[in-house]
Amino acid sequence: MDRLIPGQRAQQASAYVRTALTFANQNRFDEAILAFCQAAQADPLNPQIHFALGNCYAEVGKIEDATKSYKRVVTLKSDFSDAHFRLGSILSETGHIAEGFEHYMRRAVLVHGDAKSQTRKMPEPLHKTKHDSEQQEYLKGKLGRTALFHLENGQRIAGPAVNPANAVQAVADEWKTSWPQYVVLDEFLMPEALERLRLYCAGSTIWRRIYDAGYIGATPEDGFACPLMAQIAEEIRSLFPKIVGPHPFRYLGAFKYDSTLSTGTNIHADNSAVNFNLYIAPDEANLDSESGGMDIWNVAVPEGEDMRIYNGNEDKARQFLIDSRAQATSIPHKANRAILFKSDLFHKTGSCKFQEGYLNKRINISILFGYRGSPTR
């Protein structure tokens, strides 16, 4: 029978934790797991121990055990934001998209919901400060007040969110035979879903990622994981089985551009199998209907090469495309247009010119499925 008093238990747990951390720092994760389990037995109500244990389980691919550990953490400490982030990632990537997105959203509220956390410690670039000022004016008109943290209605809609009319055999056939491998689908979302998504992107203070190329982004863990986005991701998987096929949901993000301040993304590739890229800005915002979408090349990052060496170096990417005699296809922007493409093909934002005004900013949403190197035909 264990006769240790609480103080002795805490000391014992601390000793096990020190041992576990030593093993983890040496990438000896199986031994670290054993030590963390001993620490958890000694101090079962300590959320930090269960969190560290979950991280070690994740490192060795024991996803079910990791999930149980993270869930134990948020049971013990419901405001443990990092555990909600881990659950958001691990659950959504293992087929539990809606449940994972709930944890992403919980993390966003915990991290950004406290007005005190909005204090800026460093100056922000013009494209971020201009956007935030315009958004606050929009919210003032809509809510009668400004709001440092606000989430618009992002609930699921009653009917389908993704237009089932696009789920036809011809799309699957084009995906199977096209090179570069991409398909363009118009009227991708149902009208109610498109309108709700536009309002969510306009009114939600989720645009927290700053990119040096002059645009901003929204991520699931910062609030771009509303139930509507879960519905869209789930319906893509069910409506396009011959394209998404065995590829699990991986991640998503939204990107917003002020075309007076940014030319969009550089040439890059994505570390997944299939990318659904969706445009939601209204057509009347686009001053050139022949541009503003995506340039996509007929060359992928070579198998076995680290795509980060190209994604982080525009000159190197361009030189590789020249050496490969690659040819680009320009796909114009169109409201509610989705481009489905093989993720590791080189691509970039097409040249764009949009009207001034907060609701006219170009927005694209990328939803990633599967792992790079997985078959896409």
C-alpha positions as CSV (number, residue, x, y, z in Angstrom):
1,M,0.0,0.0,0.0
2,D,1.3,3.5,-1.0
3,R,1.8,5.4,2.3
4,L,3.4,8.5,0.7
5,I,2.0,11.8,1.9
6,P,1.1,14.5,-0.7
7,G,4.4,16.4,-0.3
8,Q,6.4,13.2,-0.8
9,R,4.3,12.3,-3.8
10,A,5.0,15.6,-5.4
11,Q,8.8,15.2,-4.8
12,Q,8.6,11.7,-6.3
13,A,6.7,13.0,-9.3
14,S,9.3,15.7,-9.8
15,A,12.1,13.2,-9.8
16,Y,10.3,11.1,-12.4
17,V,9.7,14.2,-14.5
18,R,13.4,15.2,-14.4
19,T,14.3,11.7,-15.6
20,A,11.6,11.8,-18.3
21,L,12.8,15.2,-19.6
22,T,16.4,13.9,-19.8
23,F,15.2,11.0,-21.9
24,A,13.0,13.2,-24.1
25,N,15.8,15.6,-24.8
26,Q,17.8,12.6,-26.0
27,N,14.9,11.5,-28.2
28,R,14.6,8.4,-26.1
29,F,10.8,8.7,-26.1
30,D,9.9,5.2,-25.0
31,E,11.9,5.6,-21.9
32,A,10.5,9.1,-21.4
33,I,7.0,7.7,-21.6
34,L,7.7,5.2,-18.9
35,A,9.1,7.9,-16.6
36,F,6.2,10.3,-17.3
37,C,3.7,7.4,-16.6
38,Q,5.4,6.9,-13.2
39,A,5.2,10.7,-12.6
40,A,1.5,10.6,-13.4
41,Q,0.9,7.8,-11.0
42,A,2.6,9.7,-8.3
43,D,0.8,13.0,-9.1
44,P,-2.3,12.1,-11.1
45,L,-3.9,15.5,-10.9
46,N,-1.0,17.4,-12.4
47,P,-2.0,18.5,-16.0
48,Q,1.5,19.4,-17.0
49,I,2.7,15.8,-16.5
50,H,-0.2,14.5,-18.7
51,F,0.6,17.1,-21.3
52,A,4.2,16.1,-21.5
53,L,3.2,12.5,-21.6
54,G,0.8,13.2,-24.5
55,N,3.6,15.0,-26.4
56,C,5.9,11.9,-26.1
57,Y,3.1,9.6,-27.2
58,A,2.6,11.8,-30.3
59,E,6.3,11.7,-31.0
60,V,6.3,7.9,-31.3
61,G,3.0,7.8,-33.3
62,K,0.8,6.5,-30.4
63,I,-2.0,8.7,-31.4
64,E,-4.8,7.1,-29.4
65,D,-2.6,7.3,-26.2
66,A,-1.7,10.9,-27.0
67,T,-5.3,11.8,-27.4
68,K,-6.3,10.3,-24.1
69,S,-3.5,12.2,-22.4
70,Y,-4.5,15.5,-23.9
71,K,-8.1,14.9,-23.0
72,R,-7.0,14.1,-19.4
73,V,-5.3,17.5,-19.4
74,V,-8.3,19.5,-20.3
75,T,-10.4,17.5,-17.9
76,L,-8.1,18.6,-15.1
77,K,-7.5,22.1,-16.4
78,S,-10.2,23.3,-18.9
79,D,-8.2,26.4,-19.8
80,F,-5.0,24.6,-20.8
81,S,-4.8,26.3,-24.3
82,D,-1.9,24.2,-25.6
83,A,-3.7,21.0,-24.9
84,H,-6.7,22.3,-26.8
85,F,-4.4,23.1,-29.7
86,R,-2.9,19.6,-29.7
87,L,-6.4,18.1,-29.5
88,G,-7.6,20.3,-32.4
89,S,-4.7,19.0,-34.5
90,I,-4.7,15.4,-33.6
91,L,-8.5,14.9,-33.7
92,S,-9.1,16.7,-37.0
93,E,-6.2,14.8,-38.7
94,T,-7.6,11.4,-37.6
95,G,-11.1,11.9,-39.0
96,H,-12.7,13.7,-36.1
97,I,-12.9,17.1,-37.8
98,A,-15.8,18.6,-36.0
99,E,-14.5,17.5,-32.6
100,G,-11.0,18.8,-33.3
101,F,-12.3,22.1,-34.5
102,E,-14.2,22.6,-31.2
103,H,-10.8,22.4,-29.5
104,Y,-9.2,24.8,-31.9
105,M,-12.0,27.3,-31.3
106,R,-11.6,26.8,-27.5
107,R,-7.9,27.6,-27.8
108,A,-8.7,30.7,-29.8
109,V,-11.1,32.0,-27.1
110,L,-8.6,31.2,-24.3
111,V,-5.7,32.9,-26.0
112,H,-7.4,35.9,-27.7
113,G,-10.6,36.4,-25.7
114,D,-9.0,38.3,-22.9
115,A,-8.8,41.9,-23.9
116,K,-5.5,42.2,-22.0
117,S,-3.9,39.8,-24.4
118,Q,-4.5,42.2,-27.3
119,T,-1.7,44.5,-26.1
120,R,0.8,44.9,-29.0
121,K,4.5,44.6,-27.9
122,M,6.0,45.4,-31.3
123,P,5.0,47.7,-34.1
124,E,3.0,46.0,-36.8
125,P,3.3,46.5,-40.6
126,L,1.0,48.8,-42.5
127,H,-1.0,46.0,-44.2
128,K,-1.9,44.6,-40.7
129,T,-2.7,48.0,-39.0
130,K,-4.7,49.1,-42.0
131,H,-6.8,45.9,-42.0
132,D,-7.4,46.0,-38.3
133,S,-8.5,49.7,-38.4
134,E,-10.9,48.9,-41.3
135,Q,-12.3,45.9,-39.5
136,Q,-12.9,47.9,-36.3
137,E,-14.9,50.4,-38.3
138,Y,-16.9,47.6,-39.9
139,L,-17.6,46.1,-36.5
140,K,-18.6,49.5,-35.1
141,G,-21.1,49.8,-37.8
142,K,-22.4,46.3,-37.3
143,L,-22.3,46.0,-33.5
144,G,-22.4,49.6,-32.5
145,R,-19.0,49.2,-30.9
146,T,-15.5,48.1,-31.6
147,A,-14.3,44.7,-30.4
148,L,-10.8,43.4,-29.8
149,F,-12.2,39.9,-29.9
150,H,-15.3,38.9,-31.8
151,L,-16.5,35.8,-33.6
152,E,-19.4,36.1,-36.1
153,N,-22.0,33.4,-36.6
154,G,-20.0,30.4,-38.1
155,Q,-22.5,27.7,-37.4
156,R,-23.3,24.9,-39.8
157,I,-26.1,25.5,-42.3
158,A,-29.1,23.1,-42.4
159,G,-28.6,21.9,-45.9
160,P,-25.4,21.1,-47.9
161,A,-22.6,23.7,-47.7
162,V,-20.6,22.3,-50.7
163,N,-22.5,22.3,-54.0
164,P,-23.3,18.6,-54.8
165,A,-23.7,19.5,-58.5
166,N,-19.9,19.5,-58.8
167,A,-19.6,16.0,-57.5
168,V,-19.8,14.3,-61.0
169,Q,-17.8,11.7,-62.7
170,A,-16.4,14.2,-65.2
171,V,-14.6,16.0,-62.4
172,A,-13.0,12.8,-61.2
173,D,-12.0,11.9,-64.8
174,E,-10.4,15.3,-65.3
175,W,-8.5,15.0,-62.1
176,K,-7.2,11.6,-63.1
177,T,-6.0,12.7,-66.5
178,S,-5.0,16.3,-66.3
179,W,-1.4,17.6,-66.1
180,P,-0.6,19.7,-64.3
181,Q,-3.0,18.0,-62.1
182,Y,-5.8,20.4,-61.2
183,V,-9.5,20.9,-61.7
184,V,-11.5,24.2,-61.6
185,L,-14.9,24.1,-60.0
186,D,-17.3,27.1,-60.0
187,E,-20.2,27.7,-57.7
188,F,-18.4,25.6,-55.2
189,L,-20.3,26.5,-52.1
190,M,-24.1,26.8,-51.8
191,P,-25.2,30.4,-51.6
192,E,-26.1,30.3,-47.9
193,A,-22.8,28.8,-47.0
194,L,-20.9,31.4,-49.1
195,E,-22.7,34.3,-47.5
196,R,-22.2,33.0,-44.0
197,L,-18.5,32.4,-44.7
198,R,-18.0,35.9,-46.1
199,L,-19.7,37.4,-43.0
200,Y,-17.6,35.2,-40.7
201,C,-14.4,36.3,-42.4
202,A,-15.4,40.0,-42.3
203,G,-16.6,40.2,-38.7
204,S,-14.3,37.7,-36.9
205,T,-11.1,39.0,-35.4
206,I,-9.2,36.0,-36.6
207,W,-6.7,37.7,-38.9
208,R,-3.6,37.3,-36.7
209,R,-0.9,35.9,-38.9
210,I,1.4,38.5,-40.6
211,Y,3.3,37.6,-43.7
212,D,6.3,39.6,-45.0
213,A,4.9,39.6,-48.5
214,G,2.2,42.0,-47.4
215,Y,-0.8,39.8,-46.6
216,I,-2.4,38.4,-43.5
217,G,-3.8,35.0,-42.5
218,A,-6.2,33.2,-40.3
219,T,-5.5,29.7,-38.8
220,P,-7.8,27.2,-37.1
221,E,-6.2,27.7,-33.7
222,D,-6.8,31.5,-34.0
223,G,-10.5,31.0,-34.7
224,F,-10.8,29.9,-38.3
225,A,-12.3,26.5,-37.3
226,C,-15.9,27.4,-36.9
227,P,-18.5,24.6,-37.3
228,L,-19.2,25.8,-40.9
229,M,-15.6,25.2,-41.9
230,A,-15.8,21.7,-40.3
231,Q,-18.9,21.1,-42.4
232,I,-17.2,22.2,-45.6
233,A,-14.1,20.0,-44.9
234,E,-16.3,17.0,-44.1
235,E,-18.5,17.4,-47.2
236,I,-15.4,17.7,-49.5
237,R,-14.3,14.3,-48.2
238,S,-17.7,12.8,-48.8
239,L,-18.5,14.4,-52.2
240,F,-15.1,13.9,-53.8
241,P,-13.9,10.4,-52.8
242,K,-12.0,9.8,-56.0
243,I,-10.0,12.9,-55.5
244,V,-9.6,13.1,-51.7
245,G,-9.8,9.3,-51.5
246,P,-7.6,8.0,-48.6
247,H,-6.2,11.4,-47.9
248,P,-7.1,12.6,-44.4
249,F,-7.8,16.2,-43.5
250,R,-4.6,17.9,-42.6
251,Y,-5.0,21.7,-42.1
252,L,-6.6,24.8,-43.4
253,G,-6.0,28.5,-43.5
254,A,-7.4,31.7,-44.9
255,F,-5.4,34.5,-46.5
256,K,-6.4,38.1,-47.0
257,Y,-4.8,40.5,-49.4
258,D,-4.9,44.3,-49.9
259,S,-3.8,44.5,-53.5
260,T,-2.5,48.1,-53.0
261,L,0.0,46.7,-50.5
262,S,0.7,43.1,-51.6
263,T,1.3,41.0,-54.6
264,G,0.3,37.9,-52.8
265,T,2.2,34.7,-52.0
266,N,5.6,33.9,-53.5
267,I,6.2,30.8,-55.5
268,H,5.8,27.8,-53.2
269,A,4.4,24.3,-52.8
270,D,2.3,22.7,-50.1
271,N,3.3,19.8,-47.9
272,S,0.2,17.7,-48.5
273,A,-1.3,15.6,-51.3
274,V,-4.4,17.6,-52.4
275,N,-5.2,21.3,-52.0
276,F,-8.7,22.8,-52.3
277,N,-8.2,26.5,-52.9
278,L,-11.4,28.6,-52.6
279,Y,-12.0,32.3,-53.5
280,I,-14.8,34.1,-51.7
281,A,-14.4,37.8,-52.6
282,P,-17.3,39.2,-54.7
283,D,-16.7,39.5,-58.5
284,E,-17.4,43.2,-58.4
285,A,-14.4,43.7,-56.1
286,N,-12.0,42.4,-58.8
287,L,-10.9,45.1,-61.2
288,D,-9.5,42.6,-63.7
289,S,-11.6,39.5,-64.4
290,E,-8.7,37.9,-66.2
291,S,-6.3,37.8,-63.3
292,G,-6.3,37.7,-59.5
293,G,-6.4,33.9,-59.1
294,M,-3.5,31.5,-59.2
295,D,-0.5,30.7,-61.4
296,I,0.3,27.0,-61.3
297,W,3.3,25.3,-62.9
298,N,3.5,21.9,-64.5
299,V,6.4,20.9,-62.3
300,A,6.4,19.6,-58.7
301,V,9.0,19.8,-56.1
302,P,11.3,16.8,-56.8
303,E,10.4,13.7,-54.7
304,G,12.8,13.4,-51.8
305,E,13.7,17.1,-51.8
306,D,12.8,19.4,-48.9
307,M,10.3,21.9,-50.3
308,R,11.3,24.4,-47.7
309,I,14.5,25.2,-49.6
310,Y,12.2,26.5,-52.4
311,N,9.4,27.9,-50.3
312,G,11.9,30.1,-48.4
313,N,13.9,31.3,-51.4
314,E,12.0,32.9,-54.3
315,D,15.1,33.2,-56.5
316,K,16.0,29.5,-56.1
317,A,12.4,28.5,-56.9
318,R,12.4,30.6,-60.1
319,Q,15.7,29.2,-61.2
320,F,14.5,25.7,-60.7
321,L,11.4,26.4,-62.8
322,I,13.6,27.9,-65.6
323,D,16.0,24.9,-65.5
324,S,13.0,22.6,-65.7
325,R,11.5,24.5,-68.6
326,A,8.3,24.7,-66.6
327,Q,5.2,26.3,-68.0
328,A,2.7,28.2,-65.9
329,T,-1.1,28.3,-66.3
330,S,-2.9,31.3,-65.0
331,I,-6.4,30.7,-63.5
332,P,-8.4,33.9,-63.0
333,H,-10.1,34.8,-59.8
334,K,-13.8,34.2,-59.7
335,A,-16.1,34.4,-56.7
336,N,-17.0,31.0,-55.3
337,R,-14.4,29.3,-57.5
338,A,-12.4,26.4,-56.1
339,I,-9.1,25.1,-57.6
340,L,-8.3,21.5,-56.7
341,F,-4.7,20.7,-57.4
342,K,-1.8,18.4,-56.5
343,S,-0.3,20.2,-53.6
344,D,3.4,19.9,-54.4
345,L,3.1,21.6,-57.7
346,F,4.7,25.0,-57.7
347,H,2.1,27.8,-57.5
348,K,1.7,31.4,-56.5
349,T,-0.9,34.1,-56.2
350,G,-1.7,35.6,-59.6
351,S,-1.3,39.3,-60.1
352,C,-4.3,41.0,-58.7
353,K,-6.0,44.4,-58.6
354,F,-9.0,44.7,-56.3
355,Q,-11.1,47.7,-55.3
356,E,-10.3,49.6,-52.1
357,G,-12.6,48.9,-49.2
358,Y,-12.8,46.5,-46.4
359,L,-15.2,44.1,-48.0
360,N,-13.4,44.1,-51.3
361,K,-10.2,42.4,-50.1
362,R,-9.1,39.3,-51.9
363,I,-9.6,36.2,-49.7
364,N,-8.6,32.7,-50.5
365,I,-9.1,29.6,-48.3
366,S,-6.8,26.6,-48.6
367,I,-7.9,23.2,-47.3
368,L,-5.2,20.6,-47.3
369,F,-5.6,16.8,-47.4
370,G,-3.2,14.0,-47.2
371,Y,0.5,13.7,-47.1
372,R,3.1,14.7,-49.7
373,G,4.1,11.7,-51.8
374,S,0.8,9.9,-51.5
375,P,-0.7,8.8,-54.8
376,T,-3.1,11.4,-56.3
377,R,-4.4,9.4,-59.2
